[in-house]
Amino acid sequence: MTTDKIREDLFSLRDEGYRAFQAKLIPTVAPERIIGVRTPELRRYAKNLLRAGEEGAFLSALPHAYFDEDQLHAFILSERKDFALCLEEVDRFLPYVDNWATCDQLSPRVFGKHRQELLSPIRSWIASGGTYPVRFAVGMLMAHFLDGAFDAAYPEAVASIRSEEYYVRMMAAWYFATALAKQYDAVLPFLETRRLDRWTHNKAIAKALESRRIPPDRKEYLRSLKV
């Protein structure tokens, strides 16, 4: 299927009210780049393209003109079954990601089956220094390495990130709040010794206090660690 036909289909699914809502929610994307296709429709369309094997030309047509096309791209990659192919396509796509929504929607299921092979790319994405490659890397550490595959080296890697970018710092805070719910004893010292910048430190605590997975006594102690 041609990219023009895909774009035509997306415009046929446009919801003006949703478009206005998204424009407010995603300030790094120019409003004129937003078509306004709802997420369930995009997911459905992505699966239909994959089922028909018609996604190739679209994935090669980077950069995309519209935010919704970026979202569709992320949903297609998230459904990939082949790890090596998916990783190659993610690496090709990440430099063009320019907003938190597309970054966070990009969540390939196959990555969870290849955790050890994922670690080297994660290190490369962090080392790149790019806002959304770094955010994506931290998101992958949060999604795949906070349970049985946890290692203290992973929060260490996140704590070592230094960035003035809001969307990087917010993801780091989200990571540590989630880590406090899942690996409390291992990550608490990062807050006790103030390893994070002040904003990320306080935001991580604030998000942890909102979690239902952290008991009241631990929340009380976390409150005492606010800077």
C-alpha positions in Angstrom: 0.0 0.0 0.0 1.4 3.4 -0.9 2.1 6.1 1.8 -0.4 8.4 0.0 -3.2 5.8 0.4 -2.3 5.3 4.0 -2.5 9.0 4.7 -5.8 9.2 2.8 -7.1 6.5 5.1 -5.9 8.2 8.2 -7.6 11.5 7.2 -10.9 9.5 6.7 -10.6 8.5 10.3 -10.1 12.0 11.6 -11.9 13.2 14.8 -11.7 17.0 15.1 -12.4 17.0 18.8 -9.7 14.4 19.5 -7.3 16.4 17.3 -7.9 19.5 19.5 -7.4 17.4 22.6 -4.1 16.0 21.4 -2.8 19.4 20.3 -3.0 20.5 24.0 -1.5 17.3 25.3 1.6 17.2 23.0 3.1 20.7 22.9 6.2 19.6 21.0 4.2 18.8 17.9 2.8 21.6 15.7 -1.0 21.4 15.7 -1.1 21.3 11.9 0.9 18.0 12.0 -1.9 16.3 14.0 -4.7 14.5 12.0 -6.7 13.4 15.0 -7.1 9.6 14.7 -8.0 7.9 17.9 -5.5 5.3 19.3 -7.8 2.2 18.9 -8.3 3.1 15.3 -4.6 3.5 14.7 -3.9 0.1 16.4 -6.5 -1.6 14.3 -5.1 0.0 11.1 -1.5 -1.1 12.1 -2.7 -4.7 12.6 -4.5 -4.7 9.2 -1.4 -3.4 7.4 0.7 -6.1 9.0 -1.8 -8.8 8.3 -1.8 -7.8 4.6 2.0 -7.4 4.6 1.6 -3.9 3.2 3.6 -1.9 5.8 7.0 -1.9 4.0 6.8 1.2 1.9 5.3 3.2 4.7 8.0 2.3 7.2 10.7 3.4 4.7 9.1 6.8 4.1 10.8 8.7 6.9 10.4 11.3 8.2 6.6 11.2 8.2 4.7 14.4 7.7 2.1 13.8 10.4 2.1 12.9 14.1 -0.5 10.2 13.5 1.8 8.6 10.9 4.5 8.5 13.6 2.0 6.8 15.9 1.0 4.3 13.3 4.7 3.6 12.7 5.2 2.9 16.5 2.2 0.6 16.6 3.5 -1.4 13.6 6.9 -1.9 15.2 5.4 -2.8 18.5 3.7 -5.8 16.8 6.9 -7.1 15.1 7.7 -10.8 15.9 11.3 -10.9 14.7 13.7 -9.3 17.3 16.6 -8.5 15.0 14.3 -6.9 12.4 12.4 -5.0 15.0 15.6 -3.6 16.6 16.9 -2.5 13.2 13.6 -0.7 12.5 13.5 0.9 16.0 17.0 2.2 15.5 16.0 3.7 12.1 12.8 5.3 13.6 14.0 6.7 16.9 15.9 9.7 15.4 12.6 10.9 14.0 10.6 10.6 17.2 9.8 14.2 18.4 7.3 13.7 21.2 6.6 11.8 24.4 3.5 10.1 23.1 5.1 8.3 20.1 8.1 7.5 22.3 6.0 5.8 24.9 3.7 4.1 22.4 6.7 2.4 20.9 6.8 -0.7 23.0 7.8 -3.8 21.0 6.5 -7.0 22.7 9.3 -9.0 21.3 11.8 -7.1 23.3 10.5 -8.8 26.5 11.7 -12.2 25.0 15.2 -10.9 24.3 16.2 -9.0 27.4 19.9 -9.8 27.4 20.2 -8.8 23.7 18.4 -5.6 24.5 20.9 -4.3 27.0 23.5 -3.2 24.5 21.0 -1.2 22.4 19.8 0.4 25.7 23.3 1.5 26.5 23.7 3.0 23.0 20.4 4.9 23.2 21.4 6.4 26.6 24.8 7.3 25.3 23.3 9.0 22.2 22.1 11.9 24.4 19.0 12.4 22.3 15.9 13.3 24.2 13.7 10.6 22.9 16.3 7.8 22.4 17.2 8.3 26.1 13.6 8.4 27.2 12.9 5.3 25.2 15.9 3.5 26.8 14.8 4.3 30.3 11.3 3.2 29.4 12.7 -0.2 28.2 14.6 -0.6 31.5 11.4 0.1 33.4 9.3 -2.2 31.3 11.7 -5.2 31.1 14.2 -5.0 33.9 12.4 -4.2 37.2 11.1 -7.7 38.0 13.0 -11.0 37.7 15.7 -9.5 35.4 16.5 -6.7 37.8 20.1 -5.7 38.5 21.3 -2.8 40.6 23.4 -1.7 37.5 20.1 -0.6 35.8 19.0 2.1 38.3 22.7 3.1 38.4 22.5 3.7 34.7 19.4 5.8 35.0 20.8 7.8 37.9 23.9 8.6 35.9 21.9 10.4 33.2 22.3 14.1 33.3 19.8 16.1 31.1 18.0 19.4 31.3 15.3 18.0 29.0 11.9 17.8 30.8 10.9 14.6 29.0 14.0 12.8 30.0 13.8 13.8 33.7 10.2 12.9 33.9 10.9 9.4 32.6 13.7 9.0 35.1 11.4 10.1 37.9 8.7 7.6 36.6 11.4 4.9 36.5 12.4 5.5 40.1 8.9 5.7 41.4 8.1 2.4 39.7 11.3 0.9 41.0 10.4 1.9 44.6 7.2 -0.1 44.1 9.0 -3.2 42.8 12.6 -3.0 44.2 12.3 -0.8 47.2 15.4 -1.9 49.2 17.6 -1.8 46.1 16.7 1.7 44.9 16.0 3.5 48.2 19.7 4.4 48.6 19.6 6.4 45.4 17.2 8.8 47.2 18.8 8.6 50.6 22.1 9.7 49.1 20.6 12.2 46.7 22.0 10.6 43.5 19.4 12.3 41.4 19.1 16.0 40.5 16.7 17.9 42.8 13.8 18.1 40.4 13.9 14.4 39.5 14.4 13.4 43.1 11.3 15.2 44.3 9.2 14.2 41.3 10.1 10.5 41.8 9.0 10.8 45.4 5.8 12.6 44.4 4.9 9.8 41.9 5.8 7.1 44.4 3.4 8.7 46.9 0.6 8.3 44.3 1.3 4.6 43.9 -1.1 2.1 45.5 1.7 -0.5 45.5 3.7 1.3 48.1 2.5 0.8 51.7 1.8 3.8 54.0 4.9 3.4 56.3 7.2 3.5 53.3 5.4 6.6 51.9 5.9 8.3 55.2 9.6 7.7 55.1 9.7 8.8 51.4 8.1 12.1 52.4 10.9 12.8 54.8 13.4 12.4 51.9 12.0 15.3 49.9 14.6 18.0 49.2 
